[in-house]
């Protein structure tokens, strides 16, 4: 395998140049005006797969954004790994908080700054480069591999599940490899074995048929902003416990083994709080900060709007008020059931002086990988060889809904092999990815394939 590692080491500048080219593409899935960027990113990945002379590489059209697929079969008796990633990215707003332009990748202090650097272009690219390193160095590839890259992850993957359902034979595999998570800390490799699910909702409260003068109508007409504030205030109590009836009924409580694993993680709560600029932390009583952030269900307001937002004062009684609210879910909870419970509870809190509309945007199931799975052990061994440190096993508070869908539809478990950091500012201004971990990610991916057979 020395030839392969030599190839990775001598190709670093080329790999970086290609990554920069990829990151320059504004593949924002939430904004239709970037449709051209979406297609360009898909075609970029397709071209990289075609250059590897795989058995198959093609672009599948969907009713939304295209799906990129590739496969290489070396020996049908050996394991087949399906590599998943997404080439779409979040909007870069607010632009004025970026130190450099979001789609002009810039390297500073060993990190590459650009939208999508860590989530997920840089991470998915490690696996393409790992396979290239095998083929270009003449090192026999030890397993069978398939790639599936989508362009709608940041909008809930609306067309991916139908694609999987209609292509189960094409996507048949022994495991899924995903790099869309983070290591626990810098130079501290970790494998995520659990993800929370998600139920994402929107609430709109409508009162009078137009904005009204608060001096003329105030006190006689219900204010939708006041009503919405009251509804939100009743969704959780002061201890952070969600007040929706039935919300916790199916929650699988943490086992003693789970909680012992959390206690072994090198977590500095004081440093965590100070890094966020907070005087104190807040959350559900009876659980540690890490447990609350990764293994307990939550409810949070993500957006809130109503009335006059401009400079100065305007004495207006708004006609409408709205909020976007997300609930992170844990094993046992079903996002569709939770969405129904949320709607029923919010509607029950609304007075008859307003009209309340509750909309479910998207959701996903939580997922947990068996810690004894041989694919997980191969990933741990690969991390240890490259980082010279035994990896940690963690749960993550975020959601990758497709992980549960893969398990349900393909009967395969996922290996969440993340190379980024929680400090990479994904979804925020100045997103970055350490080039050192980009290169180490390529090596780790390569060794993972070696340790599988």
N, C-alpha and C positions, 0 to 999 in steps of 0.2 A: 504493500500500500504506500510505500515511500514515494513512488513515482507520482501517485495521485496528490499527496501532500505537497510535493515539490511543484506540481502544476498549479495548485491553489496559491502557493507562496509567490510564484513568478508571474501570476496572472492578476495580482491584486489591482494594479492600475487599470487594467482592461475591465475588470469586474466593476470597479468604481465608476469608470467612464460610462459603462452601460447602465448602471443604476441611476446615474445622474440624468441620462437620456430618458429613462423611464419616469423619473420623478418630475421632469419638466412637463409632462403631459397632464393637463388639468382635467382629470377624469372624475368630475363631481357628479354623483348620481342624483343628488337631491334637486338639482337645477337643470331643467330641460335644455336651457341654452348651451349647456356643455356637452350636448349629445355627440358632437364631433370629437371631443376629447375622450369620451368614453370609448368610442369605436377605435380611435387611434391607439389607446392603451391596450385594447383587446388584440388589435393587429400586431402591436409590438410583441406581446407575449407569444402569439401564434408564430411569428417570424423566428423567435428564439427557439421554440420547440422544433420548428421545421429544420433549423440549422443542425439539430442533433440527429437528423435522419432516423426518427422514431418509426415504429411500425404504423403509427397513425397520428396525425395532428390536424385538427380542423376547428372551424368556428361554427358553433350551433346558434342559429337565430332563435330568439324567443319573442314573446309579445312585448318584452321590455329590452333589456340590454343583452348583448351576446355572451355566450358561455364558451370559453376556450378549453379544448380537450386535447389530450395527448396520451399515448401509451407505448410501452416497450415491454415485450414479453421475452424473457431470457430462458426460462424453464418453467413450464406450467406446474411442476411439482413443488416449486418454491413459493414462499409467501408473496402475495400481491399487495402493494402499498398504494393507496389512493391519496395523493397530495392535494389538499384543498387550500385555496387562498382567494382573496378578492382584490381586484385592481381598481375598484372605485374608492374615492376618498371623501372625507367630510369637506364642507365649505370652509374656506380659510378665515372667514370673518371672526373677529374684527381686524381688518387689515392694518390699521394704524398701530397695532400692538406687535406686529412682526418687525424684527430687527432687519431682516432681509426679505425680499419678495418670496411668497410661499411656493411659487413654481419656478424659481430660479435657485436651484440647489446650491448651498454654500457650505463649505467645510470650515469649521472653527474648532480649535482645540480637540481635534480628533473625532468630532461629531459632524454628521451631515444633516443640515437643517433644510426641511422642505415638507410641504403637506404630503402625507403618505409615506414618509421616510420609515416610520416604524409600523404604521397601521395602514396598509399591510404590504405595501410594495416591496420595501427592503427585506422584510422577513420571508415573503413567499419566494423572492428571487434567490434566496440561499439554496433552495432545493433544486432549482433549475441549474444553478452553477455547480452544485454537488454532482448531479448526473453528468453534466458536461465534463467535469474533472475526471470522472471515471472513463468516459468514452475517449476524451482527448489524450489521456495519459496511457491508454491501452490497458487499463486495469479492468478485468472482467466485472461486469455489474452483477451483484450476487442475488438480486431478487427481481421480481416483476414490478413495474411502476406505471401508474396512471396519474394524470394531472387533470384537475377540474378547477378552473378559475372563473369566478363570476364577477359581474359588475353592478350588483345591487345589494351588497351586504349592508351598506350604510342606510338603506331604506327598507330593511326587513326581509330581503331576499324573496320577494313575492313570486318570482318565477322559477326559483331553484328547486323547490320541493316538487312541483309538477314535472320538471325535467327529470329529476331522480326517479319519480314514479314511473315515467314512461321509458326510462333507460336503465332499469335495474340490472339487466344482464351486462350491459356495457360497463357499468360502474362496479360490478361485483369485485369484492376485495376481502382481504383478511383484516385490514385495519386502515384507519384514516390518519394521515399525518398533517397536523395543522400548526402553523407558527403565526399566531395572532394574539399571543398573550405575552406577559412580561416575566422576567426573572425576579426573584424576591428582592435582590439588591445587586449593585454593581459587583461583578466578579463572584457572584453567588448564584450559580445555576440552580434552577428549580423547574419542576415539572408540575403543571397544573392538572389535577385529577378531578376537579369539580368546578362547575360553572353554575351561576344562578340563572334562572329563567327571567322572563320579562313580560309584563302586561303594560302597554303604553296607551293612555287614554287622553281624551280631550273633553273638557266641560265648557259649555257655553250657556250663559245666563242672559236672557233677553227680557227687558221690561217694557218701557214705553216705545212707541214706534219711531222716535227720534230723540236725539240729545235734547235735554231741557235745561232751562235757566234754574240753577239751584235756589235762587232767591224767590222765584215765583212758584216753583213746584216742590221744593224741598220740604219734607214733612207730610206731603199729601200722596207722593208716589214712591213706591219701593225703588231703592237704588240697587241695580244689578251688581255693582261692585261690592256693596256692603253684603249683599246676599252671598256672593261667591266667597268672600272672605270668611263669612260665618260657616259656610259649608266646609271649607278647607280646614278651619280651626277644629272642626269636630271629627276629622278623619284620623287623628292621632291624639293620644293623651300626653300629659307633660312628661311621662317617662318614655316616650317614643314607641308606645305600643299601638298598633293599628286597631282602630275601633270598628272596622267593618265586620258585621256578624258572619261567622264561618271562615274568616280569613286564615286562621291558624289551624283549622280542623284537621287538615291532611299533612301538616308539616312533620317531616321526619326529624326528630331531635338529634342533636350531635351525640355520638357515642363517647364513652370514656376514652377510647382509642383516638378518636378524632380530636378531642380536647387535649389529650397528651401531646399529639402532634403539633397543635397550635402552640403549646407551651414551650416546645423545643425551637421554635422559630426565633431568630435573632432580631427581635422587634424592639425598638427604642421609642416608647410612646411619647416621651418628652420631645425628642427630636422631630417626631412625626407632627406633633402639635405646633411646634415652633416653625417648622418648614411651611406650614399652611397659614402662619400669621395669626394663630388663634390663642386666646387666653385659656380656653377649656374645650374639652370634647364633650359630645352629647350622644346618647343612644340608649338602646333598650337595656334596662338593668338586668344584672345576672349574667352578662356576657362580656368578654374582653373586647377591646377595640377591633382586633383582627377578626374575631368571630362575628361581630356585628357587621363588619364591612364586607365579609365574604361568604358567610354561612347562615345568616339570618335574613328573613324577608324584610323588605323595606317599602316605604311609600314616600315619594318626594315630589314636590312641585318643580317642574323643569322650566316653566314659562308662565307669565302672568301679565295680563294686559286689560286696560279699561280706561276710558275717559281721556282727558287732555294730557299729552306727554311733552308738549313744547315748552319753550322758555317762558318764564313769567307765570302769571296766573290767568286762569279762565274758569269762572264759576259755572261749571257744567255738571249736570246730573246725567251720566252716560246712559245710553240706550242699551249697551251690551257690555258684558265682561266675559273673559275667557281664561282658561288655564290648561296647561298640558301637564299631566301627572304620570309618573312612571312608578311601577311596583316591581322590585326585584324579588324573584321567587326562588325557593329552595326545593330540594327533592321532596316529592309527595304532592306539591302544589301543581295544579293544571292552570295554565294561563287563560284558557277560555272560561273555566269555572270562576276564576278570580275576577275576570272582566265582567261577568254577569253579576257577581256579588257587589262589585264596585258600583255598577250602574244602578242596581236596585237600591243600594244604600244612599247614594247621592240624590237620587230622585225622591227618596223618602224624607230627606232633609230640606227639600226645597218648598218654600211657601207657595200658595196658589196665586200670589201677586206677580209671579214671574214665570217664564217658560224656561225649563232646563233641558238641554240636549247633551247626551253623553255619547261620545263616539270612540270606538275602539280602533286605534291605528294599526298596531301590529303587536305580536307577542312571540314568545318562544318558551319551550320547556327547559327546565334545569337538567343537568346531566352530570353523572359521576362515572369515572372509569375504575374498573377493578384494579386495585393495587397489586394484585398477583399476576396480572396480564403480562405475557412474555414480551409484548411490544413495549410496554412501559419499562420493563427491566433492561431491554436493549437500549432504550433512550437514556436511562440512568447511567449505563455503562459508557455510552458515547460521551455524555456530558463530563463524566469523571475523567476520562482520558484527555479530553481537550482542555478543560478548565483546571485539571489537577485538583479537583475538589468534589466530594460526594454531593450530589444534588439534593435539594430539599423537595418535599412533596407538599403542595399547597392547593388550596381552593382559591378561586378568584371571584370577586364580587360582580364582575361584568357578565355579559351574556353573549354567547355565540349560539343562537337558536339552532343552527344547522347541525350542531354536534348531536343533539337529541334526535333530530330528524334522520341523520345518518344511521344512528343506532336502531331506530324504529324501522326504517325502510330497507337498509342493507344488512342489518344484523351485525354490524361491525363497530368495535370500540375505537375511540379517537385517542391519539397521542398528541397532547398539547405541548409542543416543544418550542417555547418562546425564547427569543434572544433579546427582546427589548427591555426597557425599564419603565417602571411606573412614573418616573420623572421625565419620560420622553415627550410629555405634553401632547399626547395624541388627542385629537378633537379640539386642541387649543392652539393659540398662536405659538410660533417657534417650535413646532414639532421637530424632533431630531431622532437620530439613530447612531449609535457609536459604530464607527467603521471597524473598530477592533472586534466588536461582536458580530458585525456583518461577516467578516472573514472567519471568525471562530464558528459562526453559525453554519457556514459552508462545510467546514471540517467536521462539525458535530453531525450534520445531516449525513455526510459521507460515511462516517463511522457507524452511525445508526443502521444504515443499510447492510453494512458488513456484519454486524452483530445479530442480525435477524435469523438467518438460515439455521 
